[in-house]
Amino acid sequence: MGRGRGGWAWLFLFCVLGLWGGGAGAVSVGPGVLSGSTTLSIAGYPLPCSTVDGIKLPTPCERAVFAWDVEVGINLRCTFQSMVAFVSTVFGIPGVEHVVAGLDGTWGGITIKPELVFSVPYETIVDVNNLPNTVIIPPGDFLFAQARLEASATLSGMTFRWIMVFQDLNFPNPGARFTPLPPPGDPVFYTAADQSFALGSLITLSSRVGDGASLSLQMALGATPGSFSVKKYSTYGKADPDAMYLTVSLTNIPFPCPWCLGPISNFRVGVSARIQPKNSPFISLTGSVGLTLFEKASVGTSFTLGITTGLKWGGFFVSIPGDFGTLNLQFDESGEFKSWSLNLSYRHQFSFGWTSGSCSASATAVPDRGVTSAAFGLALSHGLLTANYGLNYSWRSDTGLTFSALSTRFSLNLSPVVAGFGLTFGRGGLAMFAITVGYVF
């Protein structure tokens, strides 16, 4: 195992030196400029209170025992004339969580970013205190998880993005329980022998054409637009050996509409064609139609035509914006009313001379339940000090809309040093407090 990890480290070093040396002939590389940041975060989570007999209480105690989380983050960037070499890592109580190393540069108008990702496999569990927690999967080896190359450029209004990934298909998602689970009583293991790598590529072209219309093309060859995640780090593009398709979309096309008089305007259509040799239907065509009603409300509909599945209409929707929110109405394929939702939002900025800030409020309502979520926020700023307050309500099946969380955070920017302190209160009292100190250079 140690030989394998060392091999990947030497491979990355050779790649860095090779790209650096290869560019030295074309670009005059002067002394590099080092920049970056480092942070120390300490968080405390109160454990459930229990009586002397070990019986857990449904209500919190005034004095509690805390579970602690300590994390250190380091981000380093060495900038040359047209290239940046970077290293990013996070480690805490269990040890190293991830290390990301790579390059970021522009050559001939093309931005190129190769990177390597190493991580320890983690999974989310419910611990002995009946609280969500994250644990290293034994034996806790530091494994190579991903190699990624991204190239992008814009030429004559056409944006090009090419992503190539070489990923471990089995690498555990740190935000979920690792599966497949072993037989009851057997421990979970994840070693290099459990890894399975695949190569995939995702190519995207997009451009504005005509009067606000957009043209896009996406080709997937063993990769999908999903995300690949390790502990505290994620990237766009996920390897999938079964993914193979080509999608061409032309959207927001202005369409001549002789009958669009009076309250009807901005009649636009869109069409998207997909070819997927490995899936059914082999060829599918998706269309959309949209218009504006009374200069404010949006009305739209869509349909899908498959070679073997035939034509399927997706109903239509109506979106009515207002000063404080948007009302959304959904109708099924038969034209009957299906559902509605109301999204309310408000934001106001203010300045009193001695301080400035903003206040905001949002809420969502749906049929049968009424208001299902609500949030209120207040941000204040005075010189180097900022304060943020948040109040949230959410829907519970047993009690309906109820208090969810109250959070507050204070930040002090004493450049190059920054510091922060935050508190979060939940339904059971204090849920978490955190202290963060950082140095930016």
C-alpha positions in Angstrom: 0.0 0.0 0.0 2.8 2.5 0.9 4.5 1.7 -2.5 1.3 2.5 -4.3 0.8 5.8 -2.5 4.4 6.8 -3.1 4.0 5.9 -6.8 1.1 8.4 -7.2 3.1 11.1 -5.4 6.1 10.6 -7.7 3.8 10.6 -10.8 2.3 13.9 -9.8 5.7 15.4 -9.2 6.9 14.3 -12.7 3.7 15.7 -14.2 4.3 19.1 -12.5 7.9 19.2 -13.6 7.1 18.0 -17.1 4.4 20.6 -17.6 6.5 23.3 -16.1 9.5 22.4 -18.2 7.4 22.0 -21.3 6.1 25.5 -20.9 9.5 27.0 -20.1 10.4 27.0 -23.8 7.3 29.1 -24.7 6.9 31.2 -21.6 9.5 33.1 -19.6 8.8 31.7 -16.0 10.0 34.2 -13.5 10.1 33.9 -9.7 6.9 32.6 -8.4 4.6 34.5 -6.0 3.3 32.4 -3.1 -0.2 33.1 -1.7 -2.8 31.3 0.2 -4.6 30.9 3.5 -4.8 28.7 6.5 -7.7 28.3 8.9 -8.3 26.6 12.3 -11.9 25.7 13.1 -13.1 24.3 16.4 -16.7 23.2 16.8 -18.6 21.8 19.8 -21.7 19.7 19.7 -23.6 19.0 23.0 -24.3 15.4 23.6 -27.8 14.2 24.6 -28.4 14.6 28.3 -29.1 11.5 30.4 -29.9 10.6 34.0 -27.5 8.9 36.4 -29.0 5.6 35.4 -28.0 6.2 31.8 -31.5 7.0 30.5 -31.5 9.6 27.8 -33.8 12.5 28.3 -36.0 14.1 25.6 -35.1 17.5 26.9 -31.7 19.2 27.2 -29.7 19.9 30.3 -28.3 23.3 31.3 -24.8 21.8 31.6 -23.8 19.4 28.9 -20.8 17.3 27.7 -19.6 18.3 24.3 -18.3 16.4 21.3 -15.5 18.3 19.6 -14.5 18.7 16.0 -11.1 20.4 15.1 -10.2 21.1 11.5 -7.2 22.8 9.9 -7.4 23.9 6.3 -4.3 24.9 4.2 -4.5 26.4 0.7 -1.3 27.3 -1.1 -0.9 28.8 -4.6 2.4 29.6 -6.4 1.8 31.9 -9.3 4.0 32.3 -12.3 3.5 34.3 -15.4 0.8 32.1 -17.0 0.5 29.2 -14.5 -0.5 28.5 -10.9 0.5 25.5 -9.0 -1.9 24.8 -6.1 -2.2 22.4 -3.1 -5.2 22.3 -0.8 -5.8 20.0 2.2 -8.0 19.7 5.2 -7.2 17.5 8.3 -8.8 17.2 11.7 -9.3 14.8 14.6 -9.5 11.6 12.4 -6.4 12.8 10.4 -6.1 13.9 6.8 -9.4 14.3 4.9 -8.2 15.1 1.4 -5.3 16.5 -0.5 -5.8 18.2 -3.9 -2.8 19.2 -6.0 -2.7 20.5 -9.5 -2.0 23.3 -12.0 -4.1 26.1 -13.4 -2.9 28.1 -16.5 -3.8 29.6 -19.8 -2.0 28.8 -23.0 -3.1 30.2 -26.4 -6.4 31.4 -25.0 -7.2 27.9 -23.5 -7.5 27.6 -19.7 -6.2 24.2 -18.6 -6.6 22.8 -15.1 -5.2 19.3 -14.3 -5.5 18.1 -10.7 -5.1 15.0 -8.6 -7.3 14.1 -5.6 -6.3 11.9 -2.7 -8.6 11.2 0.2 -9.3 8.9 3.1 -12.7 7.1 2.7 -15.4 8.4 5.0 -19.0 7.5 5.6 -21.9 9.0 7.5 -23.2 7.0 10.5 -25.4 7.4 13.6 -23.1 7.1 16.5 -23.6 5.7 20.0 -25.1 9.0 21.2 -27.8 8.7 18.5 -26.3 11.6 16.6 -25.2 11.9 13.0 -21.4 11.5 12.7 -18.7 10.9 10.1 -16.2 8.0 10.5 -13.2 6.8 8.6 -13.8 3.4 6.9 -11.2 0.9 8.1 -8.3 0.5 7.6 -8.3 4.2 6.8 -5.8 4.1 4.0 -4.9 7.4 2.2 -6.1 6.5 -1.4 -5.9 8.0 -4.8 -9.5 8.9 -5.7 -9.5 11.0 -8.9 -7.4 12.5 -11.7 -9.2 15.3 -13.5 -8.4 17.5 -16.5 -10.5 20.5 -17.5 -10.0 22.7 -20.5 -12.1 25.7 -21.4 -12.1 28.5 -23.9 -14.3 31.1 -25.6 -13.8 31.8 -29.2 -16.0 34.1 -31.4 -18.8 33.8 -28.9 -18.6 30.0 -28.6 -17.8 28.6 -25.2 -16.0 25.3 -25.1 -15.6 23.1 -22.0 -13.9 19.7 -21.9 -13.7 17.6 -18.8 -11.9 14.3 -18.6 -12.0 12.3 -15.4 -10.3 9.1 -14.2 -12.2 8.2 -11.0 -12.7 5.4 -8.5 -16.3 4.3 -9.2 -16.6 2.7 -5.8 -15.1 5.5 -3.7 -17.5 6.1 -0.7 -19.7 9.2 -0.7 -18.7 10.9 2.6 -22.3 12.2 3.0 -24.0 8.8 2.9 -23.8 5.4 4.5 -21.3 3.2 2.6 -23.0 0.3 0.7 -23.0 -2.5 0.1 -23.1 -3.4 3.8 -21.4 -6.5 5.0 -23.3 -9.3 6.9 -24.5 -8.3 10.4 -21.6 -8.2 12.8 -18.9 -8.0 10.2 -16.9 -4.7 10.0 -16.9 -2.5 6.9 -13.6 -2.2 5.0 -12.4 -0.2 2.0 -8.9 -0.7 0.6 -7.1 -0.3 -2.7 -8.3 -3.7 -3.6 -11.9 -2.5 -3.5 -11.3 0.4 -6.0 -12.5 0.2 -9.6 -11.4 3.0 -11.9 -13.0 4.2 -15.1 -12.1 6.9 -17.6 -14.8 9.3 -18.9 -15.1 12.5 -20.8 -17.7 15.3 -21.0 -17.7 17.9 -23.8 -19.9 21.0 -23.8 -20.3 23.7 -26.4 -22.6 26.7 -25.9 -23.2 29.9 -27.8 -25.7 32.8 -28.1 -27.4 32.9 -31.5 -29.8 35.3 -33.0 -32.2 37.4 -30.8 -31.4 35.9 -27.4 -31.5 32.2 -28.5 -29.0 29.8 -27.1 -27.3 26.8 -28.8 -25.7 24.1 -26.8 -24.2 20.7 -27.5 -23.2 18.1 -24.9 -21.4 14.9 -25.6 -21.0 12.3 -22.9 -18.4 9.5 -23.3 -18.3 7.5 -20.1 -19.2 10.5 -17.8 -22.2 12.4 -16.6 -22.8 16.0 -15.3 -23.0 14.7 -11.7 -20.6 15.6 -9.0 -17.7 13.5 -7.5 -17.2 14.1 -3.8 -14.7 13.3 -1.2 -14.6 14.7 2.4 -14.8 18.5 2.2 -14.2 18.6 -1.6 -16.3 18.0 -4.8 -15.9 18.5 -8.5 -18.2 18.6 -11.5 -18.2 15.5 -13.8 -18.7 11.9 -12.6 -17.4 8.8 -14.4 -20.1 6.4 -15.6 -19.1 3.6 -18.0 -22.6 3.3 -19.3 -23.1 7.0 -20.2 -23.0 7.6 -23.9 -25.1 10.3 -25.5 -25.1 13.4 -27.7 -27.6 16.2 -26.9 -28.1 19.2 -29.1 -30.4 22.0 -27.8 -31.6 25.2 -29.3 -33.6 27.2 -26.7 -35.3 30.5 -26.3 -35.9 30.9 -30.1 -38.1 33.9 -31.0 -41.0 32.6 -33.1 -43.3 34.6 -35.3 -46.8 34.6 -33.8 -49.5 36.4 -35.8 -52.1 35.7 -33.2 -50.0 36.9 -30.3 -51.9 40.2 -29.8 -53.0 42.1 -26.8 -51.8 40.5 -23.6 -49.7 37.8 -25.3 -46.1 38.5 -26.2 -42.6 37.1 -26.3 -43.6 33.8 -27.9 -40.5 31.5 -27.9 -39.8 27.9 -28.6 -37.0 25.4 -27.9 -36.0 22.0 -29.2 -33.6 19.4 -27.9 -32.5 16.2 -29.6 -30.7 13.3 -27.9 -29.0 10.2 -29.3 -28.1 7.5 -26.8 -26.9 4.2 -28.3 -26.9 2.4 -24.9 -30.4 3.4 -23.7 -34.0 3.5 -24.8 -35.3 5.4 -26.7 -32.3 5.5 -29.1 -33.4 8.9 -30.4 -35.6 11.3 -28.5 -36.8 14.8 -29.3 -37.9 17.3 -26.6 -39.7 20.6 -27.4 -40.8 23.5 -25.3 -43.1 26.5 -25.9 -43.2 29.6 -23.8 -44.9 33.0 -23.9 -45.5 36.1 -21.7 -49.0 37.0 -20.5 -49.9 40.6 -19.5 -46.1 41.4 -19.6 -45.5 39.6 -16.3 -46.8 36.0 -16.2 -44.9 33.2 -17.9 -46.8 30.3 -19.5 -44.9 27.2 -20.8 -45.4 23.7 -22.0 -43.2 20.8 -23.2 -43.4 17.5 -25.1 -41.2 14.5 -25.7 -41.1 12.4 -28.8 -39.4 9.0 -28.7 -38.8 6.7 -31.6 -40.4 3.8 -29.8 -42.3 5.5 -27.1 -44.2 8.0 -29.2 -45.3 11.5 -28.3 -45.8 12.5 -24.6 -47.1 15.9 -23.6 -45.9 17.2 -20.2 -48.8 19.5 -19.4 -48.2 23.2 -18.9 -47.3 25.6 -16.1 -48.0 29.2 -15.3 -45.6 31.4 -13.3 -47.0 34.8 -12.0 -44.3 37.0 -10.4 -45.2 39.7 -7.9 -43.5 42.3 -5.8 -42.9 39.9 -2.9 -42.9 36.5 -4.6 -44.0 34.1 -7.4 -47.1 32.0 -7.7 -46.5 28.7 -9.7 -49.4 26.7 -11.2 -49.0 23.3 -12.7 -51.5 21.5 -15.0 -51.3 17.9 -16.2 -51.4 16.6 -19.7 -55.2 16.6 -19.7 -55.3 20.3 -18.8 -56.6 19.7 -15.3 -55.2 21.7 -12.4 -52.5 19.6 -10.6 -50.7 21.7 -8.0 -49.5 25.1 -7.0 -46.8 26.6 -4.9 -46.2 30.2 -3.7 -42.6 31.4 -3.1 -42.4 34.6 -1.2 -39.2 36.7 -0.8 -38.3 40.1 0.5 -35.0 41.9 0.9 -34.1 45.4 2.0 -30.8 47.1 2.4 -30.3 50.0 4.8 -27.7 52.3 6.3 -27.9 54.2 9.5 -24.5 55.9 9.2 -23.0 54.1 12.2 -23.9 50.8 10.6 -25.3 49.2 7.4 -26.8 45.9 6.5 -29.8 44.1 5.1 -32.8 42.2 6.2 -34.5 39.4 4.3 -37.5 37.0 4.6 -38.7 34.1 2.5 -41.4 31.5 2.7 -42.9 28.6 0.6 -46.5 27.5 0.6 -48.1 24.5 -1.0 -51.6 23.0 -1.1 -52.8 20.9 1.8 -50.0 22.0 4.1 -50.0 25.7 3.7 -46.6 27.3 4.6 -44.0 24.6 4.7 -40.9 26.7 5.3 -39.9 30.2 6.4 -36.6 32.0 6.9 -35.7 35.4 8.2 -32.2 37.0 8.1 -30.4 40.0 9.3 -26.9 41.1 8.4 -25.1 44.0 10.1 -21.7 45.6 9.2 -19.7 48.2 11.1 -16.1 48.8 10.1 -14.2 45.5 10.6 -17.0 43.7 12.3 -20.0 41.9 10.7 -22.8 40.0 12.3 -25.4 37.7 10.8 -28.6 36.4 12.3 -30.9 33.7 10.9 -34.2 32.2 12.0 -35.7 29.2 10.2 -39.0 27.3 10.4 -39.6 24.0 8.7 -42.5 21.5 8.2 -42.8 18.5 10.4 -45.4 15.8 9.8 -46.5 15.6 13.4 -46.6 19.3 14.3 -46.7 21.2 11.0 -44.7 24.4 10.6 -42.4 24.7 13.6 -39.2 26.3 14.8 -36.1 24.7 13.2 -33.0 26.8 14.0 -31.7 30.1 15.2 -28.1 30.9 14.2 -25.8 33.9 14.7 -22.3 34.5 13.5 -19.8 37.3 14.2 -16.8 37.9 12.0 -13.8 40.2 12.5 -11.5 41.1 9.6 -8.1 42.2 10.9 -6.3 41.6 7.6 -4.3 39.4 7.2 -6.0 37.7 10.2 -9.7 36.9 10.2 -11.7 35.5 13.1 -15.3 34.3 13.5 -17.6 32.9 16.2 -20.9 31.2 15.6 -23.8 29.7 17.5 -26.7 27.5 16.3 -29.7 26.7 18.4 -32.1 24.0 17.4 -35.4 22.6 18.8 -33.4 21.0 21.7 -31.4 24.1 22.6 -27.8 24.7 21.7 -26.9 22.5 18.7 -23.4 23.8 17.8 -20.9 26.5 18.4 -17.8 27.2 16.3 -14.7 29.3 16.5 -12.7 30.0 13.3 -9.3 31.8 13.0 -7.6 32.3 9.7 -4.6 33.8 8.1 -4.6 35.0 4.5 -1.4 35.9 2.7 
